[in-house]
């Protein structure tokens, strides 16, 4: 029995090996056939038919012994790439900036294809109808070719499509029926498209549609302007002089029912001049005018009664539901509190406390301000407030925080309010009352890292490029390192590092927000446990090393484009893979030596960044080790990221290791002035 089992396992292993060999051989044959027909300059010199492993070829990457990625750009490749359609496991193919020609081959075999770049070639013929069957396709770039004809409506099947680049071709026809709900990057300039731009495309800039002279609709010229042309046959402007006979005449143009009055001899009559228009007497003219006026009066009275009845009904309904409607208005405009300073006797009204160098305003100014909710976090809700004088601030309402007495609150705010750093959001003021606690910060106009990575997946979104991601990572690391080093006696921690708390200023720099609030209790676990260190789940006190773990998860989020589990706002918008336990998932993928599968698909377009991505991945995995003692300090993380960026750190740099060793703050106040 044991011998039969061993024999069976041997057969299975042999079969698997045979299948792998067959797949690899089929991919090898396809690649060598393409080289033979297209590589006239022998730029693919390392592609050798004697090789048994095509995955070692330049420009070729594999998964499970199958070619999954083919990037052959600017290699003077010619003719057709039809032989490559045998690579049925291909996920990424980029053949741009070559001299490939002829019609685009049948693409229906590429059932796993996600990214297809064929721009800057000499392809001719029509839009490849087979491309509309690629259900997993995210990006399609056919720009700068000689393609012509109409775009088939079957392209609407590509519901995952993020990029559609068709510029500088000879396409024509209408695009009004195209509906691509997730499209973020569109360019159809330099073609011959005609008709109305679909509403789903109206959010893209005008530059995406130029050089299509017959295209109209938002954001181009309004289509209605083209409907009226005074030179067309039948226009009154063109034919009036030929219709109205010459002679003494008066035209009454104010009434549509009036007719031209011809001043002729009163002795003439209709009997003697049967071809002339009958004369209208002054009495008849007055009757016509009075009739018109009477009709207008009746219509006006009818409309007045109709609208007044509806208005009265709404007023009566508003009276009966005044309480609920008023709550709705309050929630839209006065978002902080319905009674922050009630008029009951003996109530001690709070006051706004400002830090040095800040323009003062009163609580009433905040309550009058136009307000917009920015997000709800573990410690409360944040709002954007536009004051009467035009200034914009961000207000944090500490609704869910566990705040002790007034003295304790004021002392802690005094520490946080003196922290000044180019990568830390400035706390400008606070308000304390028994019923209301508010924190006032600088407003960051470019939102949070979370929304840059995962939000606005619809039309017009620009994916976050690698350089920007690395810049944000470095800035956030410097800000967090400064918080850790700013007050040695208190050993401040952030306590809630996550992508929604990394804001972006108008210059694109990362700003750490919501710092120091962990003193008021841990944020709700369900809101942020995707970032929380393992020791926090055991009830242990949060430390600076806990922040390091959370920051490591943040780096993984930047690299993968995926949301940590249970993140604020997590769900369908969280990248291609949804919400996952990032540290555990990354460790499992790296353990299987599939490191390339970790990185965000949106980073596939950039060249020569693999080394930097792997370097940042190593930093992230070091930060997310389960043992807190094995995690680096944030000052060390800053150094590692700067080394990846190739940045030279001067002695006066904002955050270096010296910051954590010798903070430039007074231990008496634990403020800072960097």
C-alpha positions, 0 to 999 in steps of 0.5 A, spaced: 500 500 500 505 504 501 509 503 495 502 504 491 502 511 494 509 513 493 508 511 486 502 515 485 505 521 488 511 520 483 506 520 477 503 527 480 509 530 481 512 528 474 505 530 471 506 537 474 513 538 472 511 536 465 505 541 465 510 546 467 515 544 462 510 545 457 507 551 459 514 554 459 516 551 452 510 554 449 511 561 452 519 560 450 516 559 443 512 565 443 517 569 445 522 566 440 517 567 434 516 574 436 524 576 436 525 572 429 519 577 426 520 583 430 527 584 433 531 586 426 536 590 430 538 584 435 536 589 441 534 582 444 541 579 444 540 575 451 533 572 448 536 565 446 532 559 443 537 554 447 535 557 454 530 553 458 528 559 462 525 565 458 523 568 465 531 570 465 530 574 458 530 582 459 524 585 459 520 578 461 518 577 468 514 570 470 509 567 476 509 560 477 513 559 470 509 563 466 510 569 463 506 575 466 510 581 465 513 583 458 516 590 458 519 592 451 520 599 450 524 603 445 527 597 442 526 598 434 521 592 434 517 592 427 512 588 424 506 585 428 506 582 435 501 576 433 506 571 436 505 574 443 498 572 443 500 565 446 502 568 452 496 567 455 498 568 463 500 575 461 498 581 466 502 587 463 505 588 456 508 594 454 511 595 447 511 602 446 516 607 442 517 601 437 515 601 430 510 595 430 505 596 424 499 593 421 493 591 425 493 590 432 492 582 433 487 579 436 487 580 444 482 575 446 487 570 449 490 575 454 484 574 459 489 575 465 491 582 462 491 588 466 495 593 463 496 594 455 501 600 453 502 600 445 503 607 444 508 611 439 508 605 434 505 605 427 499 600 428 493 601 423 486 599 422 481 599 427 480 600 434 481 592 436 474 590 438 478 584 441 480 588 447 473 589 449 473 582 452 479 583 457 475 584 463 481 585 467 484 591 464 485 597 468 489 601 463 489 601 455 494 606 451 493 606 444 496 613 443 500 616 437 499 610 432 495 611 425 488 607 428 482 609 425 474 608 425 469 608 430 470 606 438 465 600 439 460 601 444 462 594 447 468 598 450 463 599 456 464 592 458 471 594 461 468 596 467 475 596 471 478 601 466 482 606 469 486 609 463 484 610 456 489 614 451 487 614 444 490 621 442 494 622 436 490 617 431 485 618 426 479 615 430 472 618 428 465 618 430 461 619 436 463 618 443 456 620 446 454 612 448 461 611 452 460 610 459 466 608 463 464 609 470 471 608 473 475 612 468 481 616 471 485 618 465 482 620 459 486 623 452 482 623 445 486 629 442 488 629 435 482 625 432 476 626 428 471 625 433 464 628 433 458 630 437 456 631 444 461 629 449 458 624 454 456 627 461 461 621 464 467 625 461 465 632 462 469 632 469 475 631 465 479 637 463 478 641 456 485 638 454 483 631 454 478 633 448 482 638 444 483 638 436 477 634 435 473 640 431 466 637 431 466 635 438 462 639 443 459 639 450 462 640 457 468 642 458 468 644 450 463 649 447 456 648 448 453 644 443 446 648 443 451 654 440 451 650 433 444 649 432 442 656 430 445 658 424 442 665 420 445 663 413 441 656 413 435 656 408 429 658 412 432 663 417 427 669 417 434 673 417 436 671 410 429 671 407 425 677 410 427 682 405 424 677 399 418 676 403 415 683 405 413 687 399 416 694 398 412 700 399 409 704 405 408 698 410 408 698 418 409 691 422 407 690 429 412 685 432 410 685 439 404 680 438 405 673 434 398 674 432 398 681 429 399 682 421 402 687 417 398 693 415 398 695 408 397 703 407 393 703 401 388 707 398 381 706 402 377 706 396 380 699 394 377 693 396 378 686 396 373 684 391 377 689 386 384 686 389 383 679 390 391 678 391 392 683 397 391 682 404 385 684 407 385 691 411 385 691 419 381 696 422 384 700 428 378 697 432 380 690 430 387 692 432 385 694 439 381 688 440 387 683 438 391 687 443 386 687 449 385 680 448 392 678 448 393 682 455 387 679 457 390 672 456 396 674 459 393 676 466 389 670 466 395 666 465 399 670 471 393 669 476 393 662 475 401 661 476 400 666 482 395 661 485 398 655 484 405 657 486 402 660 492 398 654 494 404 650 494 408 655 498 403 655 503 402 648 504 410 647 505 410 653 510 404 649 514 408 643 513 415 646 516 411 649 522 409 642 524 416 639 523 420 645 525 424 641 530 426 636 525 428 641 519 432 645 524 436 640 526 438 638 519 440 646 518 444 646 525 447 639 522 449 643 516 451 650 518 453 650 526 456 643 526 460 644 533 454 644 538 447 646 539 449 650 546 456 651 547 454 656 552 447 656 554 444 661 558 442 658 564 444 661 571 451 659 574 454 656 567 461 658 566 462 659 559 469 657 556 473 661 552 478 660 546 485 660 548 490 662 542 497 660 541 502 665 540 502 669 533 495 667 531 489 671 529 484 671 534 477 670 533 471 668 538 467 662 538 461 665 535 465 666 529 466 659 528 459 658 530 457 662 524 462 659 519 460 655 513 462 648 515 463 642 512 465 635 515 472 632 513 471 626 517 470 622 523 476 619 527 477 615 533 477 621 538 472 625 534 469 629 528 473 634 524 470 640 520 473 645 515 470 652 517 470 658 513 470 664 517 466 671 515 473 674 514 475 668 509 480 665 513 479 657 513 481 653 519 480 645 521 476 644 527 476 638 531 470 636 536 473 632 541 466 628 542 468 621 543 475 623 547 475 621 555 477 628 557 479 629 565 479 636 568 480 642 565 487 643 568 489 637 565 486 638 559 489 645 559 496 643 561 496 638 555 494 643 550 500 647 552 505 642 550 501 640 544 500 648 542 508 649 542 510 644 537 512 647 531 515 643 525 514 643 517 511 636 517 506 637 523 500 640 523 500 646 527 495 647 533 492 654 533 487 654 539 483 650 543 476 651 547 474 648 553 467 648 556 463 642 560 459 641 554 464 642 548 471 641 547 474 644 540 481 644 537 483 649 532 488 647 526 491 649 520 487 647 514 490 642 509 487 644 502 490 637 499 486 632 503 489 626 506 494 620 504 488 616 505 484 619 499 490 620 495 491 613 495 484 610 495 479 615 494 476 619 488 477 612 483 472 616 478 474 620 472 479 625 473 483 622 478 491 622 477 494 616 481 499 617 486 506 617 483 512 613 486 516 620 487 510 623 491 509 617 495 516 617 497 516 624 499 510 623 503 513 617 507 519 621 508 515 627 511 511 623 515 517 620 518 520 626 520 514 629 523 513 623 527 520 623 529 520 630 531 513 628 536 517 623 539 523 627 540 520 634 542 519 632 550 524 627 553 520 628 560 514 626 557 516 621 551 510 624 547 507 619 542 502 620 537 498 614 538 493 613 532 498 613 526 494 612 519 493 614 512 487 619 514 492 622 519 497 624 514 495 630 511 498 634 505 499 641 505 498 646 499 506 644 497 505 637 497 508 636 503 506 631 509 503 633 515 502 629 521 495 631 524 491 628 531 498 627 535 498 627 542 491 625 543 492 618 546 492 621 553 485 622 552 484 614 551 485 609 546 481 611 539 476 606 538 479 599 536 474 598 530 476 604 527 484 603 527 486 596 529 489 595 522 495 599 524 495 598 531 501 594 534 500 587 537 502 589 544 496 594 544 491 588 543 494 585 549 492 591 553 499 594 554 500 601 554 502 604 547 509 607 546 513 610 541 515 603 538 507 602 537 507 608 533 513 605 529 509 599 528 503 603 525 508 607 521 510 601 518 503 599 516 503 606 513 509 604 509 506 598 506 499 601 505 503 606 500 507 600 497 501 596 496 495 601 495 491 596 499 488 598 506 489 595 512 484 592 515 478 596 519 481 602 516 476 608 517 473 609 510 475 602 508 471 598 503 471 598 495 475 604 494 481 601 498 485 599 492 485 593 487 485 588 493 480 591 498 482 591 505 487 586 508 491 585 514 497 588 511 503 586 515 501 578 515 499 578 507 506 582 505 510 577 510 506 571 506 507 574 499 515 575 501 516 568 504 513 565 497 518 569 494 513 573 490 515 580 492 513 583 485 506 581 487 506 586 493 507 592 489 501 597 487 499 596 480 499 603 479 506 603 480 507 599 474 508 605 469 514 607 472 521 605 470 527 604 475 524 604 481 524 597 483 530 598 488 527 603 491 521 600 492 524 594 495 528 598 500 522 601 502 519 595 503 525 592 507 524 598 512 516 597 513 517 590 515 523 592 520 518 597 523 512 592 523 516 586 527 512 583 532 517 584 538 517 592 540 525 592 542 527 590 535 523 595 531 528 602 530 527 608 533 523 613 528 530 617 527 533 611 524 527 610 520 528 617 517 535 616 516 533 609 512 528 613 508 533 619 506 538 614 504 533 610 499 531 617 496 538 619 495 537 625 500 543 629 503 542 631 510 545 637 512 547 638 520 541 643 520 536 638 517 529 638 521 530 631 523 536 627 524 538 623 529 541 629 533 533 631 534 532 625 538 538 626 542 538 633 544 531 636 543 531 644 542 525 645 547 525 647 554 523 641 559 519 646 563 514 647 558 516 642 553 514 646 547 518 647 541 520 652 536 523 648 530 
